[in-house]
């Protein structure tokens, strides 16, 4: 891969991979409009996970799990994702929810 060809300063995308928010940020950094790229096909249909080291205490893992469940139930995760969609001008439906 030629990193110079894929740098935001080249203002060119032929093919790329990434999640919608990361790609939207790349477009914004490049000065390209948010509708410059079109999602054509998903590469993966699997959930994204948090990973913990083997030495992480179970109590810490459980505390993080509970905190994540709480903020999801309160709608905070959706609000955070929406703020990024607005910041990077992601088109409606381009970013899946994690809730």
N, C-alpha and C positions, 0 to 999 in steps of 0.2 A: 504494500500500500504506500502510495506517495502522500505523505502527510502535508506537503505543500499544496497539493491539488485539492485536499479536503479542508484546508484552513478556511475559517470564515471570511478572511480577506479576499479569497478568490471569487466569492459571490457565485459559486457554481455548485449545483448538486445534480449528479446523474443518477446515483443510486446510493442509498444510505440505510442504515438500520438504527434503531433506537426506540425508546418509548416516546410518546407524543410530547410530553413536557420537555424532555431533553432536546428533541428535534426543534421544538418551537423556540427554545432558548438559543439554539445554534442559529436559527433563521434571524432572530432579533439581533444577535451579535453581528450577523452578516449584513444587516440592513435590508434583508429580503422580506417580502410580504409573507404573512402567516399562511397564505394559501399557495405558496410556491411549490410545496410538495404535496403529494397525494398518497395516503396510506393505501397500499394495494393488497397486501396479504400478511397475515400474522405469521411470525416465525415460530412462536411458542404459544401454547395454550395451557400454561401452567401458572399457578400462583407464585408470587414473589415472597420469599421468606426472610425473616431476621435470623441470623445465625449467631450462636453463642459458642464460646470456647468450651472445651470439655471440662475445664477446671472452674467454669462459672458455677457458683452455688445455685442449687435448685430454687432457693428463696429469691434470688435476684431474677432468674428467668420468670418465675411466677409473678413477681412484682411488675416486671415489664409487660407481661401478658395481660395482667389485670388493668394496668394503666392504658394500654392500647385499646382494650375492650371498652373501657370507660370513655375515652375520647371519641371512639367510633360511635358509641351509643349516644353521645351528646351532639353528634353531628360536626365535631371539630375537624375531623379528618377531611370530610367533604368540603368544609369551609376553606381549609388550607389549600386543597387541590383547586377549588374554584378561584382562589386568589391568584394562584399561579397560572391558571388558564387565562384569566383576565390580563395578568402582567405580560404574558407572552402571546396574547391574542390567539390562543388555541381555539379552533373552530368547535362548536358544540358537537358532542359525540366523538371527538377525536381522542379523548382521554378517558379510559375506563376508571370507574371508582374502585377503591379497595374495600368498600363497605358492602 
